[in-house]
Amino acid sequence: MEEQVRLSYIEKLRLFKKDAKLYIASTASGAFSTGMSAVIFNLYLTEAGFIEDFIGFFLSISMFATAGVAFLAGMVTDRSSRKTIILGANVITFFALAVQYTALEPAGLLWSQLFLGLSSAFTQVAWFPYITDLSTSEERAHLFAFSSGVSLIAVLFGNLLGGFLPGLIKAVQGAGTELVVAYRFALWLSLIPQAAAIMMILPMKHDRTLGTRTHLDLGNVKHWNFIGKYATTVTIVGLGAGMIVVFFNLYFQEVFEVPPHMIGVIFGINTVVLASGNFLAPAMADRIGKVRTVVFTEAMSIPFLLMLSWVPREYLYLAVTAYVTRNVLMNMAGPVANAFFMEGLTREERATAVGIVRTGDSFVRGIAANIGGMLLAAGLYRVPYLLVSGLYVLSVVLFYSFFKQKESEMRALRKAEVVQEAKPEESEGIT
């Protein structure tokens, strides 16, 4: 046990097995697709004539759909093959995106967003429990963080490609090509890596169904207090993030008059730095603990969020610096927090617990997206950043007060379990 504790960062990465590597590859491919569409999709909608308050409502549909079924999805996933759930949900996501990138009628957009939210609910509640089962406590934080870092690098290349593709498509098809058509072709191309992500799930290990109960109840959930506290902090963050995160491209376009290809570059810079932060977060967690890592990084992000609320239009470089630094600090410890949450739960309750957390998070993000869209439609592009700063302060304070002792308790429990498992071997030797 002591030798494992002393493993270096690289040695822990070498513990990754085939399924872990496929997980990293699949999520990275999906992230590349997301990176392409993230830069241009809102711009595609505005170019097609949709205004910001409709975009906010449209984006909230998937969040409300995720919130509506995440709890149920977690209960189903804890009684089913998690790989089957993940695979099916990803296929639905692919077709929902295909419709979304093709139909510009409000009904088609809203229905596709609804199915996107439903499939996302199952994907979100199944991935972390599935991968937790396929990893050990020694490698888990590094696996989550390394996967997140690689995915962010994939997002980087997706951002850059997504930002430049519309202009390249217009150049190839001719100067008379409408920008909305160029956006659509670029979005269609983003479906290729999305399909590749699905193919990489196929060879992964098929997990067994958990338990023998077929009816849905909450008998498998043991750690209600822990889940409730964690869900509270995540929900508060989600309420803030929903007001700003999905509108960053519109913020730079409207406030600083940044063209699409430069927005792609800004997003790319952000992703490079965030990936570096994700790779560093596990090393920080090894030194100061998971809880302190989450609290420190999130607290340090708040001044930069406030900075975004007042940077003058002519100082774009300051806005980009604040945007990147805020994103890195707020998100770099996310994989560490996920590992901490998974380790505090039993195998049988993990997906249900994630469903509970996702229900609250997605629901408030849906509300916040509508609020953010209305504020942007009213021309109040800077106001959300002030509101969100207060919510982040509250979340950081609660996270520390809830969990400052929890990590040491979890370590003591794991040590006691190891000792308990070793006792039969010791008695056999004495006999």
C-alpha positions as CSV (number, residue, x, y, z in Angstrom):
1,M,0.0,0.0,0.0
2,E,2.8,2.4,0.9
3,E,4.5,1.8,-2.4
4,Q,1.3,2.7,-4.3
5,V,1.0,6.0,-2.4
6,R,4.5,7.0,-3.5
7,L,3.9,6.4,-7.2
8,S,4.8,9.3,-9.4
9,Y,2.4,11.1,-11.7
10,I,3.7,9.3,-14.8
11,E,3.6,5.9,-13.0
12,K,0.0,6.5,-12.1
13,L,-0.7,7.2,-15.8
14,R,0.8,3.9,-16.7
15,L,-1.8,2.1,-14.5
16,F,-4.4,3.0,-17.1
17,K,-5.8,-0.1,-18.8
18,K,-7.4,-0.6,-22.2
19,D,-10.9,0.6,-21.1
20,A,-9.4,3.7,-19.5
21,K,-7.6,4.5,-22.7
22,L,-10.7,4.0,-24.8
23,Y,-12.6,6.2,-22.4
24,I,-10.0,9.0,-22.9
25,A,-10.1,8.6,-26.7
26,S,-13.9,8.6,-26.9
27,T,-14.4,11.6,-24.7
28,A,-11.6,13.5,-26.5
29,S,-13.2,12.8,-29.9
30,G,-16.6,14.0,-28.6
31,A,-14.8,17.1,-27.1
32,F,-13.3,17.9,-30.5
33,S,-16.8,17.8,-32.0
34,T,-18.1,20.0,-29.2
35,G,-15.2,22.4,-29.6
36,M,-16.0,23.0,-33.3
37,S,-19.7,23.6,-32.7
38,A,-19.2,25.7,-29.5
39,V,-17.6,28.6,-31.4
40,I,-20.2,28.9,-34.1
41,F,-23.5,27.4,-33.1
42,N,-24.9,30.5,-31.3
43,L,-23.5,32.6,-34.2
44,Y,-25.3,30.3,-36.6
45,L,-28.6,30.9,-34.8
46,T,-28.2,34.7,-34.6
47,E,-27.2,34.8,-38.3
48,A,-30.4,32.9,-39.1
49,G,-32.4,35.6,-37.4
50,F,-33.0,34.3,-33.9
51,I,-32.5,36.8,-31.1
52,E,-30.8,36.2,-27.7
53,D,-33.8,35.6,-25.6
54,F,-35.0,32.8,-27.9
55,I,-31.4,31.3,-27.8
56,G,-31.5,31.4,-24.0
57,F,-34.8,29.6,-24.0
58,F,-33.6,27.1,-26.6
59,L,-30.5,26.3,-24.7
60,S,-32.5,25.9,-21.5
61,I,-34.7,23.2,-23.1
62,S,-31.9,20.6,-22.9
63,M,-31.1,21.6,-19.3
64,F,-34.7,21.2,-18.2
65,A,-34.9,17.9,-20.0
66,T,-31.8,16.7,-18.3
67,A,-33.1,17.9,-14.9
68,G,-36.4,16.2,-15.5
69,V,-35.0,12.7,-16.1
70,A,-31.5,12.7,-14.5
71,F,-32.8,11.3,-11.2
72,L,-34.8,8.6,-12.9
73,A,-31.8,8.0,-15.2
74,G,-29.5,7.5,-12.2
75,M,-31.9,4.9,-10.7
76,V,-32.2,3.0,-14.0
77,T,-28.5,3.1,-14.6
78,D,-27.7,1.7,-11.2
79,R,-29.8,-1.4,-12.2
80,S,-28.6,-1.7,-15.8
81,S,-25.5,-2.1,-17.9
82,R,-23.8,1.3,-17.8
83,K,-22.0,0.7,-21.0
84,T,-25.3,0.0,-22.8
85,I,-26.8,3.2,-21.4
86,I,-23.8,5.2,-22.5
87,L,-23.8,3.8,-26.0
88,G,-27.5,4.3,-26.6
89,A,-27.4,7.8,-25.2
90,N,-24.5,8.8,-27.5
91,V,-26.4,7.5,-30.6
92,I,-29.4,9.6,-29.7
93,T,-27.1,12.6,-29.1
94,F,-25.7,12.2,-32.6
95,F,-29.1,12.2,-34.3
96,A,-30.3,15.1,-32.2
97,L,-27.3,17.2,-33.2
98,A,-27.8,16.2,-36.9
99,V,-31.3,17.6,-36.8
100,Q,-30.2,20.6,-34.9
101,Y,-27.6,21.5,-37.4
102,T,-30.0,21.0,-40.3
103,A,-33.4,22.4,-39.3
104,L,-33.8,26.1,-38.7
105,E,-37.5,26.0,-37.8
106,P,-38.2,26.7,-34.1
107,A,-40.1,23.4,-33.7
108,G,-37.3,21.3,-35.1
109,L,-34.7,23.1,-33.0
110,L,-36.7,22.7,-29.8
111,W,-37.4,19.0,-30.3
112,S,-33.8,18.2,-31.1
113,Q,-32.7,20.1,-28.0
114,L,-35.2,18.1,-25.9
115,F,-33.8,14.8,-27.1
116,L,-30.3,16.2,-26.6
117,G,-31.1,16.9,-22.9
118,L,-32.7,13.5,-22.4
119,S,-29.7,11.6,-23.8
120,S,-27.3,13.9,-21.9
121,A,-28.9,12.9,-18.6
122,F,-28.2,9.3,-19.2
123,T,-24.7,9.9,-20.4
124,Q,-23.8,12.1,-17.5
125,V,-25.1,9.7,-14.8
126,A,-23.5,6.6,-16.4
127,W,-19.9,7.7,-17.4
128,F,-18.4,8.5,-14.0
129,P,-19.8,5.4,-12.2
130,Y,-18.8,3.2,-15.1
131,I,-15.2,4.5,-15.2
132,T,-15.0,4.5,-11.4
133,D,-15.7,0.7,-11.4
134,L,-12.9,0.2,-14.0
135,S,-10.2,2.2,-12.0
136,T,-8.6,2.1,-8.6
137,S,-8.4,4.8,-6.0
138,E,-4.7,5.2,-6.8
139,E,-5.3,6.2,-10.4
140,R,-8.8,7.6,-10.3
141,A,-8.1,11.3,-9.8
142,H,-5.4,11.1,-12.4
143,L,-7.6,9.3,-14.9
144,F,-10.4,11.8,-14.5
145,A,-8.0,14.7,-14.7
146,F,-5.9,13.3,-17.5
147,S,-9.0,12.5,-19.6
148,S,-10.3,16.0,-18.9
149,G,-7.0,17.5,-19.9
150,V,-6.8,15.5,-23.2
151,S,-10.4,16.4,-23.9
152,L,-9.6,20.1,-23.5
153,I,-6.8,19.8,-25.9
154,A,-9.2,18.3,-28.3
155,V,-11.6,21.2,-27.6
156,L,-8.8,23.5,-28.5
157,F,-8.3,22.1,-31.9
158,G,-12.1,22.0,-32.4
159,N,-12.3,25.7,-31.4
160,L,-9.6,26.7,-33.8
161,L,-11.1,24.6,-36.7
162,G,-14.6,25.7,-35.9
163,G,-13.6,29.4,-35.9
164,F,-11.8,29.2,-39.3
165,L,-14.1,26.7,-41.1
166,P,-16.9,29.1,-42.0
167,G,-14.5,31.5,-43.7
168,L,-12.8,28.6,-45.5
169,I,-16.1,27.2,-46.7
170,K,-17.1,30.6,-48.0
171,A,-13.8,30.9,-49.9
172,V,-14.2,27.4,-51.4
173,Q,-17.9,27.8,-52.4
174,G,-17.6,31.3,-53.6
175,A,-18.0,34.8,-52.2
176,G,-21.8,34.7,-52.8
177,T,-22.2,31.9,-50.2
178,E,-24.4,33.0,-47.3
179,L,-22.7,32.9,-43.9
180,V,-25.5,30.8,-42.4
181,V,-24.8,28.2,-45.1
182,A,-21.1,28.2,-44.3
183,Y,-22.0,27.8,-40.6
184,R,-24.2,24.8,-41.4
185,F,-21.6,23.0,-43.4
186,A,-19.1,23.5,-40.6
187,L,-21.5,22.1,-38.0
188,W,-22.2,19.1,-40.3
189,L,-18.4,18.4,-40.3
190,S,-18.4,18.4,-36.5
191,L,-20.6,15.3,-36.6
192,I,-17.7,13.2,-37.9
193,P,-15.7,13.1,-34.7
194,Q,-19.0,12.7,-32.8
195,A,-19.5,9.4,-34.7
196,A,-15.9,8.4,-34.0
197,A,-16.6,8.8,-30.3
198,I,-19.4,6.3,-30.5
199,M,-17.3,3.8,-32.3
200,M,-14.7,3.9,-29.5
201,I,-17.3,2.9,-26.9
202,L,-18.1,-0.4,-28.7
203,P,-14.9,-2.3,-27.7
204,M,-15.1,-1.3,-24.0
205,K,-15.8,-3.9,-21.3
206,H,-19.5,-4.8,-20.9
207,D,-20.3,-4.3,-17.3
208,R,-22.7,-6.5,-15.4
209,T,-26.1,-5.4,-14.2
210,L,-25.9,-4.3,-10.5
211,G,-28.1,-6.1,-8.0
212,T,-31.2,-8.2,-8.4
213,R,-34.0,-5.6,-7.9
214,T,-35.9,-4.7,-11.0
215,H,-38.2,-2.2,-9.4
216,L,-37.1,1.4,-8.9
217,D,-36.6,2.6,-5.4
218,L,-34.0,4.4,-3.3
219,G,-33.0,1.5,-1.2
220,N,-29.5,1.5,-2.8
221,V,-28.8,5.0,-1.6
222,K,-26.9,5.1,1.7
223,H,-25.2,8.5,1.9
224,W,-28.0,11.0,1.7
225,N,-26.3,13.6,3.8
226,F,-23.1,13.6,1.7
227,I,-25.0,13.6,-1.6
228,G,-27.3,16.5,-0.4
229,K,-24.4,18.7,0.6
230,Y,-22.4,18.0,-2.6
231,A,-25.6,18.6,-4.7
232,T,-26.2,21.9,-3.0
233,T,-22.7,23.3,-3.9
234,V,-22.9,22.1,-7.5
235,T,-26.4,23.6,-7.9
236,I,-25.3,27.0,-6.7
237,V,-22.4,26.9,-9.1
238,G,-24.8,25.8,-11.9
239,L,-27.2,28.7,-11.2
240,G,-24.3,31.1,-11.8
241,A,-22.6,29.3,-14.7
242,G,-25.9,29.0,-16.6
243,M,-26.1,32.8,-16.9
244,I,-22.7,33.2,-18.6
245,V,-21.0,30.1,-19.9
246,V,-23.2,29.4,-22.9
247,F,-23.1,33.1,-23.9
248,F,-19.3,33.8,-23.9
249,N,-19.1,33.8,-27.7
250,L,-21.9,36.4,-27.8
251,Y,-20.3,38.4,-25.1
252,F,-17.1,38.8,-27.1
253,Q,-18.9,39.4,-30.3
254,E,-21.3,42.1,-29.0
255,V,-19.2,43.8,-26.3
256,F,-15.7,43.7,-28.0
257,E,-16.8,43.2,-31.6
258,V,-14.6,40.1,-32.0
259,P,-15.1,38.2,-35.4
260,P,-15.8,34.4,-35.3
261,H,-12.3,33.3,-36.2
262,M,-10.8,35.4,-33.3
263,I,-13.5,34.0,-30.9
264,G,-12.1,30.6,-31.9
265,V,-8.6,31.7,-31.1
266,I,-9.7,33.1,-27.7
267,F,-11.5,29.8,-26.9
268,G,-8.4,27.9,-28.0
269,I,-6.1,29.9,-25.7
270,N,-8.5,29.3,-22.9
271,T,-8.6,25.6,-23.6
272,V,-4.7,25.2,-23.7
273,V,-4.4,26.9,-20.3
274,L,-7.3,24.9,-18.9
275,A,-5.8,21.6,-20.1
276,S,-2.6,22.5,-18.3
277,G,-4.6,23.2,-15.2
278,N,-6.4,19.9,-15.4
279,F,-3.0,18.0,-15.7
280,L,-1.7,19.9,-12.7
281,A,-4.8,19.5,-10.4
282,P,-4.1,15.9,-9.4
283,A,-0.6,16.8,-8.3
284,M,-2.0,19.7,-6.2
285,A,-4.6,17.3,-4.7
286,D,-1.8,14.8,-3.8
287,R,-0.1,17.6,-1.8
288,I,-2.9,19.5,-0.2
289,G,-5.9,17.2,-0.6
290,K,-8.9,17.2,-3.0
291,V,-11.1,19.5,-0.9
292,R,-8.5,22.2,-0.4
293,T,-7.7,22.0,-4.1
294,V,-11.3,22.6,-5.1
295,V,-11.8,25.4,-2.6
296,F,-8.5,27.2,-3.4
297,T,-8.9,27.2,-7.2
298,E,-12.5,28.2,-7.3
299,A,-12.0,31.0,-4.8
300,M,-9.1,32.4,-6.8
301,S,-11.3,32.5,-9.9
302,I,-13.8,35.0,-8.5
303,P,-11.7,38.2,-8.8
304,F,-11.2,37.5,-12.5
305,L,-14.9,37.0,-13.0
306,L,-15.5,40.4,-11.4
307,M,-12.9,41.8,-13.8
308,L,-15.0,40.7,-16.8
309,S,-17.8,42.9,-15.5
310,W,-15.9,46.1,-15.9
311,V,-13.2,45.7,-18.5
312,P,-13.6,48.6,-21.0
313,R,-14.3,47.8,-24.7
314,E,-10.9,49.0,-25.9
315,Y,-9.0,46.6,-23.6
316,L,-9.8,43.3,-25.2
317,Y,-6.5,41.7,-24.0
318,L,-7.6,42.3,-20.3
319,A,-11.0,40.7,-21.0
320,V,-9.3,37.7,-22.6
321,T,-6.9,37.4,-19.7
322,A,-9.7,37.6,-17.2
323,Y,-11.8,35.1,-19.2
324,V,-9.1,32.6,-19.5
325,T,-7.8,32.8,-15.9
326,R,-11.3,32.7,-14.5
327,N,-12.2,29.6,-16.6
328,V,-9.0,27.8,-15.7
329,L,-9.2,28.4,-12.0
330,M,-12.9,27.6,-11.8
331,N,-12.8,24.4,-13.7
332,M,-9.3,22.8,-13.2
333,A,-10.3,21.0,-10.1
334,G,-13.5,19.6,-11.6
335,P,-12.1,16.1,-12.2
336,V,-10.7,16.1,-8.7
337,A,-14.1,17.0,-7.2
338,N,-15.7,14.3,-9.3
339,A,-13.2,11.7,-8.0
340,F,-13.9,12.9,-4.4
341,F,-17.6,12.5,-4.9
342,M,-17.4,9.0,-6.4
343,E,-15.0,7.8,-3.6
344,G,-17.5,8.9,-0.9
345,L,-20.2,6.6,-2.4
346,T,-20.8,2.9,-2.7
347,R,-20.8,1.3,-6.1
348,E,-24.5,0.6,-6.0
349,E,-25.6,4.2,-5.4
350,R,-23.2,6.1,-7.7
351,A,-25.3,6.6,-10.7
352,T,-28.4,7.5,-8.6
353,A,-26.3,10.0,-6.7
354,V,-25.0,11.6,-10.0
355,G,-28.6,11.7,-11.2
356,I,-29.6,13.7,-8.1
357,V,-26.7,16.1,-8.5
358,R,-27.4,16.5,-12.3
359,T,-31.1,17.1,-11.6
360,G,-30.5,20.2,-9.5
361,D,-27.6,21.4,-11.6
362,S,-29.4,21.1,-14.9
363,F,-32.6,22.6,-13.6
364,V,-31.0,25.8,-12.3
365,R,-28.8,26.1,-15.4
366,G,-32.0,26.1,-17.4
367,I,-33.5,28.9,-15.4
368,A,-30.2,30.8,-15.5
369,A,-29.9,30.4,-19.3
370,N,-33.3,32.1,-19.7
371,I,-32.3,34.9,-17.3
372,G,-29.0,35.3,-19.1
373,G,-30.7,35.4,-22.5
374,M,-33.2,38.1,-21.3
375,L,-30.3,40.2,-19.8
376,L,-28.4,40.0,-23.1
377,A,-31.5,40.8,-25.2
378,A,-31.8,43.9,-23.0
379,G,-28.2,44.8,-23.8
380,L,-27.0,44.1,-20.2
381,Y,-24.0,42.0,-21.2
382,R,-21.9,42.8,-18.1
383,V,-24.5,42.5,-15.3
384,P,-24.6,38.7,-15.1
385,Y,-20.9,38.6,-14.1
386,L,-21.6,40.5,-10.9
387,L,-24.5,38.2,-10.0
388,V,-22.5,35.1,-10.7
389,S,-19.6,36.2,-8.5
390,G,-21.8,36.3,-5.4
391,L,-23.1,32.8,-6.1
392,Y,-19.6,31.4,-6.5
393,V,-18.5,32.9,-3.2
394,L,-21.4,31.2,-1.5
395,S,-20.6,27.9,-3.2
396,V,-16.9,28.0,-2.1
397,V,-17.8,28.8,1.5
398,L,-20.3,26.0,1.7
399,F,-18.0,23.4,0.0
400,Y,-15.3,24.1,2.6
401,S,-17.6,24.1,5.6
402,F,-19.3,20.8,4.4
403,F,-16.2,18.8,3.5
404,K,-13.2,20.1,5.4
405,Q,-13.1,16.9,7.5
406,K,-14.7,14.5,5.0
407,E,-11.5,13.6,3.1
408,S,-9.6,12.5,6.2
409,E,-12.6,10.5,7.3
410,M,-12.6,8.7,3.9
411,R,-8.9,8.0,4.1
412,A,-9.3,6.5,7.5
413,L,-12.2,4.3,6.4
414,R,-10.2,3.0,3.4
415,K,-7.3,2.2,5.7
416,A,-9.6,0.3,8.0
417,E,-11.0,-1.7,5.1
418,V,-7.5,-2.7,4.0
419,V,-6.7,-3.8,7.5
420,Q,-9.9,-5.8,7.7
421,E,-9.3,-7.5,4.4
422,A,-5.7,-8.4,5.5
423,K,-6.9,-10.1,8.8
424,P,-7.9,-13.5,7.2
425,E,-4.5,-13.8,5.6
426,E,-2.7,-13.1,8.9
427,S,-4.8,-15.7,10.8
428,E,-4.1,-18.3,8.1
429,G,-0.3,-17.7,8.5
430,I,-0.5,-18.1,12.3
431,T,-2.5,-21.3,11.9
